[in-house]
Amino acid sequence: QVQLVESGGGSVQAGRSLRLSCAASGYTDNNYCMGWFRQAPGEEREGVAAIYTFGRSTYYADSVKGRFIISQDNAKNTLYLQMNSLKPEDTAMYYCAASSGHTAAPLRSFEYNYWGQGTQVTVSS
């Protein structure tokens, strides 16, 4: 089992930055891929960014490319999402996720079997 705990959310004005963190605990050796997802009220959960643990390849949704950066500190078992130039449309609950198997579509939620409880990000104009 893997436990994921997000932190770092909050309310900011448009154009500002936030950094989300996700602390992983439990049996993390098999975390093949980790990702950030978000879900706004009435919307489907969407993949924001993902990183392969071993190859460090990264993937981003078109809506956040050039603004968000995903990174991972394996020594601390922590995943990060640096969010710059935030926009009101980035407002959502952000979730950390981990996949313990082969992940062919890293921005698709069905690929992940462990999820955190989420942290709220609110961006005002």
Disulfide bonds with the S-S distance in Angstrom:
Cys22-Cys96 2.05
